[in-house]
Amino acid sequence: MATAVATRSFSRAFQRSTASAATSSTRFTVRPSRANAAKQFFQQSSRRQYSSGPAPARSKNTLVLVGAAAAAGFVVGGLYGYSTQENQAQGPIPEVHLKQGSGGQSVGVFKPTVEDYQKVYDAVAKLLWEHDEYEDGSYGPVVLRLAWHSSGTYDKVSGTGGSNGATMRFKPEGGHGANAGLNVAREFLQPIKEQFPWISYGDLWTLAGVVAIQEMQGPTVPWRPGRQDQDESMCTPDGRLPDAAQGQDHIRNIFGRMGFDDQEMVALSGAHALGRCHSTRSGFEGPWTFSPTVMTNDYYRLLLEEKWGWKSWNGPKQYEDASTKSLMMLPTDVALIKDPIFLTHVERYAKDNDLFFKDFSDVMVKLFELGVPFKSQPEDRYVFKAQVDSA
């Protein structure tokens, strides 16, 4: 908890700037001064590391820095605000029929407000910051993977799959090989569901994905409610999610089925800036970057700048970096620099973190909304303020 508070306190001192587009109020950029200072701090003092290289040995002075930052974190508090796009236009809020009241509400129809969804965001963010015991210091990557995989089953031809339904709750879909280990994220978020029983699992998982991205210093991702949970009969067949052992043709088949173009496919792959693979789950092992809990464009830079060779081990074929042999890339990752069209987008994102953040935000909005029968309009999406930025 101390390291989480220290990290949060430091991050609050360096506010992100915002940039507005025609249809969204999305935060795209991390200014160089903030990024450099954050990089130095995280390398020296936190399990939540920001690094473009292996972390140096920690010194005794680190403990003093962490203690001071932690103390500051207890002094500095703040409420977390929200805003809506298009001058705070508010669209229809889904009605939720409860068998039992929640949050002081009486039994019957409960109509969640924007403030209610803000409370859910804050509760997930609080849980992420208070529990830094998970592998690299955050449950954020596995929570994002849950949101991604629950949405990435969409088929544009049949209109089935996607985040509407949250059918990974059931064994047929939860047991798919690509979903191995996601019980960790589902169990992590269950207390939030119990705290806010009116929110559907589909809305909770995707909103938690937004929280994970923003709290790991990624871009703002606009979001709107409207997903309805479904029963086991609606589970999707196995094979709809990417197979990491494949190449560029497989990438186009899987993502094309969802309705994504080449640029969006490369942007979606940027989620590999976060987290790591586990030999006990996917069979693969290791992180993609030196900063698995802080979002940057390092994934693309490392793809281009490092020399990648086959890892010598007893597991499935994967690449390792020649410099440190501590990083990994999957065959689907390296396929992005083998394909000339994919490569152009990798190069663009490697050069421009702001561009990557903008496109990543856009494509995550699209992913999380695939197949959802919204009653609201795109301009009604909500933009939540990250706890990591609150002063």
Buried (B, 14 or more C-beta within 10 A) or exposed (E): EBBBBBBBBBBBBBEBEEBEEEEBBBBBBBEEEBBEBBBEBBBBBBBBBBBBEEBEEEEEEBEEBBEBBBBBBEEBEEEBEBBBBBEEEEBBBBEBEBEEEBEEBEEEEBEBEBEBBBBBBBBBBBBBBEBBEBBBBBBBBBBBBBBBBBBBBBBBEEEBBBBBBBBBBBEBBBEBEBBBBBBBBBEBBEEBBEBBBBBBBBBBBBBBBBBBBBBBBBBBBBBBBBBBBBEEEBBBEBEBBBBBBBBBEBBBEBBEBBBBEBBBBBBBBBBBBBBBBBEEBBBBBBBBBBBBBBBBBBBBBBBBEBEBEEBEEEEBEBBBBEEEEEBBBBBBBBBBBEBEBBBEBBBBBBEBBBBBBBBBBBBBBBBBBBBBEBEBEBBBBBBBBBBBBBE
